[in-house]
Amino acid sequence: MKKNIIIDIICFLLIFLFVYAGISKLADHANFHVQLGNMYLIHYAEPVLSYAIPILEILIALALVIPIFRLYGLYASLLLLILFTLYLICMITFKTALPCSCGGLIGYLSWKQHIFFNCFFIALTVYAIFFF
């Protein structure tokens, strides 16, 4: 019982994170579009990614809401968080001037703080998957 409550809380946090991130990117799509165009390694895919990323974030949140899809949502969350964290690590390792396409409060984090933030959510997601 206690384990289920913890998993529910983790899923709620992930839902909030992905809905917040997805909606903020769509709400300020012009800025997100420009920022992706300035990003090293992925600028060539910007026309597709500018819509695909926020839609994917919202779909993952939806999967976390629906009980039969929750485990898939947790795995998708983990994959997206890991990919984005690895990308951030590559960015701060190989590039000095970095554009930020994060919206709202997350946009105020430094790149290293953002990596730690993501690692925290990765750890929560791994916990939820392990005890699901």
N, C-alpha and C positions, 0 to 999 in steps of 0.2 A: 504493500500500500504506500509506504513512505517513498519507495523507489519510483513508483508511478507519478507521485506528486513532483518529485525532482525532475523527472523526464518531462512532465507537462510544463514546468517552469522553464526548463531549457528550451523546449519547443516554442513557448511564448516569446522568449528573448530572441530566438532566431527569427520568428515570424515578424516581430517588431523591427529587427535589424533589416531584414530583406524588404519588407514593405516600405519602410522609411527610405532605404537606399534606392529602391526602384522608383518610388513616386517622386523623390527629390530629383532623380536623373531625368524623369519624364517631364516634370514641372519646369525644369530649366534645361530643356533638351538642346537649345541652341548652344549654351555654354558647354554642356557635356559633349556635344558633337565637336566643337572646336578643341576642347581639351584632349579628346581621344585622337584627333588629328595631329596633335603635338606630341603624342606619346611614342617613345622609342619602341621599335619592334612591332607594334600593332597598328600604327597609323594607316597602313595600307588597307586594313579591314574596317576602318572607322565607319563607313556608311552602313554596314551590316551590324557591327557591334554597338553602335549608338542606340539601336532599338533592341537588339537581342539581349544585351546585358540586363537592362531594367525589366524587360518582360520575363527573362529567366528568373530573376530575383523574385518577382511577384508570383510566378508559377511554383517556385520552391516553397514560398510561404504558404501558398494554397495547398500544396501537398502535405505540409506540416499540420495544417488544420484538419484535413480529412483523415480519420483514423486508419483506414485501410492503406493509405499512401504515406503514412507518417514515417515509416522506416526508410522508404525511398527518398522522402524529403530530407531525412537526416543524412543519408549518404550523399545526396546532391549538395546539401549544405556543406558537408565536409569537403567534397571535391572542389566546389567553388571557392571556399575559404582558403584551401591549400594552394590552389592555382593562383589566386590573387596575392597571397602572401609570398609565394615564390617569385611572382612577377615584381612585387615591391622590393624584395631582396635584390633581385637583378638590377632594378632601376637604381637603387641607392648605391649599389656596388660599382656600376659601370657608367652612370650618368650623373652629372652635377646639378644641372638645372632641370628640375622636375615639375611638370604641370600637375595640378591636383584637380580631379573631377569629382571629388567627394562633396556631398551636399551637407548643409546644416552644420550641426555641432562636430561631426566627424571631420569636416574640412579644417577645423582648428587644430587637429592633432598633427604633430610632426610625423615624418615618414617612419622614424623608429617607433614612436608611440603607436602609430597605426599598425605596425607589424606586431607589437605586443598585444594590442587590442584584438587583432585577428587570431593570434596564438591562444589568447584566452577563450575565444569562441570556438576555436578548433578543439581545445581541451574539453570544453563543455559538450561539444558534439560527439567526440569520441566516447565520453562518459555515457551519454544518452544512448548511443548505438550499442555499447558494451552491455548495458543493463536493460535494454529494450525488451 
